[in-house]
Amino acid sequence: MKNTFIPVAAAALLFSAQAAQAQDSVTLSGVVDAYAGSRQLSGGLRLSWVDSGGMTTSQLNFNGSEDLGGGLKAEFALGLFLRADTGEVGRFTGDTFFGRSSYVGLSGSLGTVRLGRQSTGNFLNFLRTNSFGDSPTFGPAFLHTWISAVGQGTQFLSPGAPPARRALTGALAPTDSAWNNAVGYISPNLGGVKVTAQWAPSEATGVGSRTGLSAFYANGPLNLALATEQMGNAAVPATGPAAAVLAKQRTWHASGAYAFGFGRLSAGYIETQRDYAAIMDDKIRTWHLGASIPVGAGAVLFQTANSKQTPDSGAATTRTTTSVGYDYSFSRRSDLYAVFMKDKFTDNASGNSFGIGLRHRF
């Protein structure tokens, strides 16, 4: 993958520059984010490292559109994740090349239809209504919900068989923030509300079908979000981070944010019911509270998240994570941040993490 990325990216950059100059319809954008710090999750070893994606997953995006007349437009998006610390493609080894997005679509007065890999409405609602946004490293609610237990440590996996790898955290990580083979519809703005509906068929791979429905309301300082997702039989394969084959998974998500004069407060609740094919079913409930308060040329960031996993039989487990940081803006595109995070998981010692990083958008 490393050998092919350089010529592909170079050709894409040249094409996008020429196309943008010719018809102003193709754009290149992205984020490069890297930080240095010390990381220790609850029950895990302490590591000192330089890593990518402290506040935002580093990425490169190509977007374009063509005016077809009569208010109709064609569009496309190709987006890939990358690791700024090593120069590798993807969020992790083996990640899909265009893991962020890969779709074509048509938009008009009745809304937008897209075909291909695209972010779920549930995930986008999550990003819009929490104080740490799309921080995969220091965002407590992001860690609890979207980062797989395998990626965080074996202490977040349950013992026993069969099989021995049911995830106790990262309930939506195996289903990912974007769905392959998806059909998506985004409504026009309806009095401040936009509705998103998505469906991904099972196809021939053995992965179950998925459906999602979400609504997002924006009116001045107020943002409100609702979403639900339903995963069909074997929607998460046995080779995925959850390992235990799911017969069905259902998620409900409600969140909101309000910008007061002193800063923006946010809160959210996510509930996921997991029905397994061979082991005990369970439910994970996550709530989060956060704030972003302008101070000087930046903002103080705060968020705490609590998750509780309750199996149909047996003891429950809980995880609480809290982050406090300061994000200093040099400009609209460049910022410097420092974050401290405390993490505690049932029957494990607390872990403390700290990082100082730089993020640049282009």
C-alpha positions in Angstrom: 0.0 0.0 0.0 2.9 2.4 0.8 4.4 1.9 -2.6 1.2 2.7 -4.5 0.1 5.7 -2.4 2.7 8.2 -3.6 2.1 8.0 -7.4 -1.7 7.7 -6.8 -1.7 10.8 -4.6 0.6 12.7 -6.9 -1.6 12.0 -9.9 -4.7 12.9 -7.9 -3.2 16.2 -6.8 -2.3 17.1 -10.3 -5.7 16.2 -11.6 -7.5 18.1 -8.9 -5.4 21.2 -9.5 -6.0 21.1 -13.3 -9.7 20.4 -12.9 -10.2 23.1 -10.4 -8.5 25.6 -12.6 -10.5 24.6 -15.6 -14.0 24.5 -14.1 -13.7 25.2 -10.4 -15.6 22.0 -9.5 -13.0 19.8 -7.9 -11.5 20.6 -4.5 -8.7 19.2 -2.3 -9.0 19.5 1.4 -7.7 17.7 4.5 -6.3 17.7 8.0 -2.9 16.9 9.3 -2.9 16.3 13.1 0.0 15.0 15.2 0.8 15.1 18.9 3.5 14.0 21.4 2.6 12.7 24.8 2.1 9.9 27.3 -0.8 7.5 27.0 -2.2 5.1 29.6 -5.7 3.7 29.5 -7.3 2.1 32.5 -5.5 -1.2 33.3 -3.0 -0.7 30.5 0.7 0.1 30.2 2.1 3.6 30.0 3.5 4.5 26.6 5.3 7.7 25.5 4.9 8.4 21.8 4.3 10.6 18.9 1.0 9.7 17.2 -1.4 11.0 14.7 -5.0 12.2 15.2 -5.0 13.8 18.7 -8.0 16.0 18.0 -8.9 14.9 14.4 -8.0 11.9 12.4 -5.6 13.0 9.7 -7.2 12.8 6.3 -7.1 13.8 2.6 -10.3 14.5 0.7 -11.2 15.0 -3.0 -14.7 16.4 -3.7 -16.3 17.6 -6.9 -19.6 18.5 -8.4 -21.0 19.4 -11.8 -24.0 21.6 -12.5 -26.4 19.6 -14.7 -28.9 22.3 -15.1 -32.4 22.7 -13.8 -31.2 22.8 -10.2 -29.6 19.3 -10.5 -26.0 18.6 -9.6 -23.8 15.5 -9.8 -21.2 15.0 -7.1 -18.4 12.7 -5.9 -16.2 12.3 -2.9 -13.0 10.3 -2.3 -11.6 10.5 1.2 -8.7 8.6 2.8 -7.4 8.6 6.4 -3.6 8.7 7.1 -1.2 8.5 10.0 0.9 11.6 10.1 3.5 10.1 12.5 4.5 7.3 10.1 3.1 8.4 6.7 1.0 5.3 6.4 -2.4 5.2 4.8 -5.5 4.4 7.0 -6.4 4.7 10.6 -4.8 1.4 11.3 -2.9 -1.4 9.3 -5.3 -3.0 6.9 -7.8 -0.1 6.8 -9.7 0.5 3.6 -7.8 2.9 1.3 -10.7 5.4 0.8 -11.9 4.6 4.3 -13.5 8.0 4.9 -15.7 8.2 1.8 -16.1 6.9 -1.7 -19.4 7.8 -3.3 -21.2 9.5 -6.2 -24.5 11.3 -5.9 -27.1 13.5 -7.3 -28.6 16.5 -5.5 -31.6 18.8 -6.3 -34.5 20.6 -4.7 -35.8 17.3 -3.3 -32.6 16.4 -1.6 -29.4 14.3 -2.2 -29.0 10.6 -3.1 -25.6 9.0 -2.7 -24.2 5.6 -3.7 -21.1 4.1 -2.2 -19.1 4.3 1.1 -20.4 7.2 3.2 -20.5 8.4 6.8 -23.6 7.4 8.8 -26.0 10.0 9.9 -25.6 8.7 13.4 -21.9 9.4 13.4 -22.3 12.9 11.9 -24.8 13.7 14.6 -22.3 12.6 17.2 -19.6 14.8 15.9 -21.9 17.9 15.7 -23.1 17.6 19.3 -20.1 16.9 21.6 -17.4 19.2 22.8 -14.4 17.1 21.6 -15.9 16.7 18.1 -14.0 14.1 16.2 -11.1 13.5 18.6 -10.4 9.7 18.4 -7.7 10.0 21.1 -8.9 12.4 23.8 -12.6 12.4 23.2 -14.2 10.3 26.0 -17.4 9.6 24.3 -15.6 8.8 21.0 -13.3 6.3 22.9 -16.3 4.6 24.5 -18.3 4.3 21.3 -16.2 4.2 18.1 -12.7 2.9 19.0 -12.6 -0.9 19.2 -11.8 -2.8 22.4 -9.1 -4.7 20.5 -7.4 -1.3 19.6 -7.6 -0.1 23.2 -6.4 -3.2 25.2 -7.3 -6.7 26.1 -8.7 -5.5 29.5 -11.7 -4.2 27.6 -12.6 -7.8 26.3 -14.6 -10.3 28.2 -13.1 -13.7 29.2 -14.7 -17.0 28.6 -15.9 -19.0 25.6 -17.4 -19.2 23.1 -15.9 -17.0 21.8 -13.5 -15.2 24.2 -13.5 -11.8 22.6 -16.8 -10.0 23.2 -16.1 -6.3 23.3 -17.0 -4.4 26.5 -16.4 -1.0 25.0 -16.5 0.5 21.5 -19.9 -0.9 20.7 -20.2 0.8 17.3 -16.5 0.4 16.3 -17.0 -2.9 14.4 -19.9 -1.4 12.4 -17.6 1.7 11.6 -18.4 5.3 11.1 -19.0 4.8 7.4 -20.9 2.0 5.6 -19.8 0.2 2.5 -22.3 -0.5 -0.3 -24.6 2.1 1.0 -27.5 4.0 -0.5 -28.1 7.3 1.3 -30.7 10.1 1.1 -30.3 13.5 2.7 -33.4 15.7 2.7 -33.4 19.5 2.0 -33.5 21.8 4.9 -37.0 21.6 6.4 -37.4 24.5 8.8 -33.9 23.8 10.3 -34.2 20.0 10.2 -32.3 17.7 7.9 -33.2 14.0 7.7 -30.8 11.3 6.6 -31.8 7.7 5.7 -29.3 5.0 4.8 -29.4 1.3 3.8 -26.6 -1.1 3.1 -27.7 -4.5 1.7 -26.1 -7.8 2.9 -24.8 -8.6 -0.7 -22.9 -11.9 -0.9 -20.2 -11.4 1.8 -22.3 -12.8 4.7 -22.4 -9.4 6.3 -26.0 -8.5 7.4 -28.0 -5.6 6.0 -28.0 -2.3 7.8 -30.4 0.6 8.0 -30.1 4.0 9.6 -32.4 7.0 10.1 -31.3 10.3 11.7 -32.5 13.9 12.1 -30.5 17.0 12.9 -31.9 20.3 13.9 -29.9 23.6 13.8 -31.4 26.9 14.8 -29.0 29.7 15.9 -27.3 28.5 19.1 -29.4 25.3 19.4 -28.5 21.9 17.9 -30.5 18.8 18.5 -29.9 15.3 17.1 -31.7 11.9 17.0 -30.6 8.7 15.3 -31.2 5.0 15.2 -29.4 2.1 13.5 -30.5 -1.5 13.0 -28.0 -4.2 12.0 -29.2 -7.5 10.6 -28.0 -11.1 11.0 -24.2 -11.3 11.1 -23.9 -7.6 10.6 -20.6 -7.7 12.4 -18.5 -10.8 11.2 -16.7 -13.1 13.5 -13.3 -11.7 12.2 -14.2 -8.2 13.4 -13.1 -6.6 16.7 -16.3 -7.8 18.4 -15.5 -11.4 17.4 -18.7 -12.8 18.8 -21.2 -13.1 15.9 -24.1 -10.7 16.3 -27.6 -11.9 15.3 -28.9 -8.3 15.6 -27.8 -4.9 16.9 -29.9 -1.9 17.6 -28.7 1.6 18.5 -30.6 4.7 19.7 -28.8 8.1 20.0 -30.1 11.5 21.3 -27.8 14.5 21.8 -27.8 18.3 21.8 -25.8 21.4 22.3 -26.5 25.0 23.1 -24.2 28.0 22.7 -24.7 30.3 25.7 -23.0 33.7 26.0 -20.1 32.1 28.1 -19.6 29.0 25.9 -21.2 25.9 24.4 -22.6 23.1 26.5 -23.4 19.7 25.1 -24.8 16.4 26.2 -25.7 13.0 24.7 -27.0 9.5 25.3 -26.3 6.4 23.3 -27.9 3.0 23.9 -26.9 -0.2 22.0 -28.6 -3.6 22.4 -26.5 -6.5 21.1 -28.1 -9.9 20.5 -25.5 -12.6 19.9 -25.8 -15.8 18.1 -24.0 -18.0 20.7 -23.3 -16.0 23.9 -25.2 -13.9 26.4 -26.9 -10.8 25.0 -26.1 -7.4 26.5 -26.9 -3.7 26.5 -24.4 -0.7 26.6 -25.6 2.7 27.7 -23.3 5.7 27.3 -23.9 9.3 28.4 -21.6 12.3 28.0 -21.5 15.9 29.2 -19.2 18.5 27.8 -18.3 22.2 27.4 -16.3 24.5 25.1 -15.6 27.8 26.7 -13.8 30.6 24.8 -10.7 31.9 26.8 -8.2 34.2 25.1 -7.4 33.1 21.6 -8.7 29.6 22.1 -11.1 27.6 24.1 -11.1 25.4 27.2 -12.6 22.0 26.4 -14.2 19.5 28.8 -16.0 16.2 28.5 -16.9 13.3 30.7 -18.4 10.1 29.5 -19.8 7.1 31.4 -20.6 3.7 29.9 -22.3 0.8 31.5 -22.6 -2.7 30.0 -25.3 -4.9 31.4 -25.5 -8.5 30.2 -28.8 -10.4 30.4 -27.3 -12.3 33.2 -24.3 -11.5 35.4 -22.4 -8.5 36.7 -22.4 -5.1 34.9 -19.2 -3.3 34.0 -18.6 0.5 33.8 -16.1 2.9 32.3 -15.7 6.6 33.1 -13.4 8.9 31.1 -12.9 12.6 31.6 -10.8 15.0 29.5 -9.8 18.6 30.0 -7.8 20.6 27.5 -7.1 23.9 25.9 -7.2 24.5 22.2 -5.3 27.7 21.0 -6.1 29.0 17.6 -3.2 30.6 15.6 -5.7 31.1 12.7 -8.9 29.6 11.2 -6.9 26.7 10.0 -4.1 26.1 12.5 -4.3 25.4 16.2 -2.2 24.1 19.1 -3.8 21.9 21.8 -3.0 20.4 25.1 -5.2 17.7 26.8 -5.2 15.7 30.0 -7.4 12.6 30.2 -8.3 10.2 33.1 -9.8 6.8 32.4 -11.3 4.2 34.8 -12.7 0.8 33.9 -14.2 -1.8 36.3 -11.6 -3.8 38.3 -8.7 -2.0 36.6 -6.4 0.8 37.9 -7.0 4.3 36.6 -5.0 5.5 33.6 -3.8 9.0 32.8 -2.9 10.4 29.4 -1.5 13.7 28.3 -0.7 15.2 24.9 0.4 18.4 23.2 -0.3 18.6 19.4 -0.7 20.7 16.4 -3.5 20.5 13.8 -3.6 22.1 10.4 -6.6 22.2 8.0 -6.2 22.9 4.3 
